[in-house]
């Protein structure tokens, strides 16, 4: 996994490469859309277990 500071941009890039909107990705990841937005913006950092699942 990338350096923790790079997680937001890495997560967004992975989502875009899969051709998913934030809403679609949130549903697939079983997290709320608002939480995904916070992860992508860097406002929140997911717990290690969540980050591993998103990877």
Backbone as a printed PyTorch tensor [residue, N CA C, xyz], in Angstrom:
tensor([[[  0.8440,  -1.1710,   0.0000],
         [  0.0000,   0.0000,   0.0000],
         [  0.8910,   1.2360,   0.0000]],

        [[  0.4040,   2.3290,  -0.6140],
         [  1.2090,   3.5410,  -0.6770],
         [  1.3930,   4.1650,   0.7010]],

        [[  2.2930,   5.1350,   0.7640],
         [  2.5250,   5.8860,   1.9960],
         [  1.1920,   6.4590,   2.4740]],

        [[  0.9200,   6.4700,   3.7820],
         [ -0.3650,   6.9480,   4.2920],
         [ -0.7710,   8.3280,   3.7930]],

        [[  0.1870,   9.2150,   3.5840],
         [ -0.1540,  10.5520,   3.1040],
         [ -0.6850,  10.5280,   1.6800]],

        [[ -0.3660,   9.4800,   0.9320],
         [ -0.8010,   9.3900,  -0.4520],
         [ -2.1110,   8.6200,  -0.5960]],

        [[ -2.6640,   8.1220,   0.5040],
         [ -3.8570,   7.2830,   0.4210],
         [ -5.0240,   7.9510,  -0.3010]],

        [[ -5.3760,   9.2010,   0.0020],
         [ -6.5230,   9.8070,  -0.6810],
         [ -6.4000,   9.8030,  -2.2060]],

        [[ -5.2600,  10.2080,  -2.7220],
         [ -5.1030,  10.2420,  -4.1790],
         [ -5.0450,   8.8330,  -4.7540]],

        [[ -4.4460,   7.9020,  -4.0270],
         [ -4.3880,   6.5110,  -4.4770],
         [ -5.7900,   5.9150,  -4.5590]],

        [[ -6.6060,   6.1630,  -3.5360],
         [ -7.9660,   5.6360,  -3.5020],
         [ -8.7890,   6.1870,  -4.6630]],

        [[ -8.6910,   7.4770,  -4.8890],
         [ -9.4340,   8.1000,  -5.9880],
         [ -8.9850,   7.5380,  -7.3260]],

        [[ -7.6840,   7.3760,  -7.5130],
         [ -7.1550,   6.8380,  -8.7630],
         [ -7.6610,   5.4220,  -9.0020]],

        [[ -7.6740,   4.5960,  -7.9720],
         [ -8.1830,   3.2220,  -8.1030],
         [ -9.6470,   3.2250,  -8.5300]],

        [[-10.4270,   4.1110,  -7.9240],
         [-11.8490,   4.2020,  -8.2680],
         [-12.0310,   4.6190,  -9.7180]],

        [[-11.2940,   5.6220, -10.1390],
         [-11.3970,   6.1290, -11.5080],
         [-10.9550,   5.0760, -12.5150]],

        [[ -9.8710,   4.3610, -12.2110],
         [ -9.3900,   3.3130, -13.1150],
         [-10.4230,   2.2120, -13.3130]],

        [[-11.2620,   2.0030, -12.3250],
         [-12.3110,   0.9860, -12.4230],
         [-13.5760,   1.5380, -13.0840]],

        [[-13.5600,   2.8250, -13.3980],
         [-14.7010,   3.4480, -14.0640],
         [-15.9170,   3.6090, -13.1660]],

        [[-15.6770,   3.7910, -11.8760],
         [-16.7750,   3.8920, -10.9220],
         [-16.9490,   5.3190, -10.4230]],

        [[-18.2000,   5.6860, -10.2040],
         [-18.4750,   6.9580,  -9.5450],
         [-18.2340,   6.7670,  -8.0480]],

        [[-18.2090,   7.8610,  -7.3280],
         [-18.0540,   7.7440,  -5.8770],
         [-19.2070,   6.9440,  -5.2820]],

        [[-20.4140,   7.1840,  -5.7690],
         [-21.5820,   6.4680,  -5.2470],
         [-21.4730,   4.9680,  -5.5100]],

        [[-21.0630,   4.5970,  -6.7170],
         [-20.9180,   3.1790,  -7.0510],
         [-19.8370,   2.5200,  -6.1970]],

        [[-18.7210,   3.2080,  -6.0320],
         [-17.6210,   2.6580,  -5.2440],
         [-18.0360,   2.4960,  -3.7830]],

        [[-18.7430,   3.4800,  -3.2550],
         [-19.1870,   3.4130,  -1.8610],
         [-20.0970,   2.2090,  -1.6370]],

        [[-21.0040,   1.9650,  -2.5690],
         [-21.8960,   0.8050,  -2.4490],
         [-21.0880,  -0.4790,  -2.4640]],

        [[-20.1690,  -0.5970,  -3.4070],
         [-19.3460,  -1.8100,  -3.5020],
         [-18.4600,  -2.0000,  -2.2760]],

        [[-18.0030,  -0.9080,  -1.6910],
         [-17.1240,  -0.9810,  -0.5240],
         [-17.9100,  -1.0730,   0.7890]],

        [[-19.2330,  -0.9480,   0.6750],
         [-20.1130,  -1.0130,   1.8420],
         [-19.7940,   0.0850,   2.8690]],

        [[-19.5690,   1.2900,   2.3450],
         [-19.3710,   2.4600,   3.2000],
         [-20.2780,   3.5670,   2.6770]],

        [[-20.5180,   4.5710,   3.4880],
         [-21.3750,   5.6670,   3.0460],
         [-20.6320,   6.5420,   2.0350]],

        [[-21.4110,   7.1920,   1.2000],
         [-20.8400,   8.0970,   0.2060],
         [-20.0850,   9.2320,   0.8930]],

        [[-20.6510,   9.7600,   1.9610],
         [-19.9800,  10.8630,   2.6580],
         [-18.6460,  10.4190,   3.2540]],

        [[-18.5720,   9.1860,   3.7390],
         [-17.3130,   8.6860,   4.2870],
         [-16.2810,   8.5110,   3.1790]],

        [[-16.6970,   7.9890,   2.0380],
         [-15.7720,   7.8540,   0.9070],
         [-15.2310,   9.2180,   0.5000]],

        [[-16.0990,  10.2040,   0.4490],
         [-15.6530,  11.5570,   0.0910],
         [-14.6260,  12.0840,   1.0850]],

        [[-14.8200,  11.7880,   2.3500],
         [-13.8570,  12.2160,   3.3690],
         [-12.5290,  11.4940,   3.1950]],

        [[-12.5690,  10.2080,   2.8650],
         [-11.3350,   9.4580,   2.6150],
         [-10.5960,  10.0310,   1.4080]],

        [[-11.3240,  10.3080,   0.3240],
         [-10.6890,  10.8210,  -0.8970],
         [-10.1500,  12.2360,  -0.7190]],

        [[-10.7730,  13.0100,   0.1350],
         [-10.3080,  14.3880,   0.3490],
         [ -9.1960,  14.4640,   1.3900]],

        [[ -9.0150,  13.3780,   2.1260],
         [ -8.0050,  13.3730,   3.1740],
         [ -8.5170,  13.8960,   4.5050]],

        [[ -9.8130,  14.2040,   4.5750],
         [-10.3920,  14.7070,   5.8170],
         [-10.4260,  13.6300,   6.8980]],

        [[-10.5110,  12.3810,   6.4670],
         [-10.4790,  11.2470,   7.4010],
         [ -9.5460,  10.1910,   6.8490]],

        [[ -8.9480,   9.4420,   7.7350],
         [ -8.0940,   8.3240,   7.3490],
         [ -8.7740,   7.0470,   7.8260]],

        [[ -8.9540,   6.0850,   6.9290],
         [ -9.6440,   4.8630,   7.3430],
         [ -8.7840,   4.0220,   8.2770]],

        [[ -9.4400,   3.2310,   9.1310],
         [ -8.6740,   2.2840,   9.9340],
         [ -7.9440,   1.3120,   9.0080]],

        [[ -6.8860,   0.7300,   9.4860],
         [ -6.0710,  -0.1790,   8.6720],
         [ -6.9150,  -1.2980,   8.0540]],

        [[ -7.8660,  -1.8520,   8.8110],
         [ -8.6900,  -2.9380,   8.2790],
         [ -9.5520,  -2.4530,   7.1170]],

        [[-10.0970,  -1.2600,   7.2270],
         [-10.9030,  -0.6980,   6.1430],
         [-10.0310,  -0.3970,   4.9340]],

        [[ -8.8740,   0.1780,   5.1620],
         [ -7.9610,   0.4900,   4.0570],
         [ -7.5640,  -0.7780,   3.3180]],

        [[ -7.3330,  -1.8530,   4.0460],
         [ -6.9730,  -3.1280,   3.4240],
         [ -8.1200,  -3.6470,   2.5730]],

        [[ -9.3400,  -3.5280,   3.0680],
         [-10.5070,  -3.9810,   2.3010],
         [-10.7040,  -3.1430,   1.0390]],

        [[-10.4430,  -1.8530,   1.1270],
         [-10.6030,  -0.9790,  -0.0350],
         [ -9.5440,  -1.2600,  -1.0910]],

        [[ -8.3960,  -1.7180,  -0.6580],
         [ -7.3080,  -2.0190,  -1.5840],
         [ -7.6920,  -3.2060,  -2.4110]]])
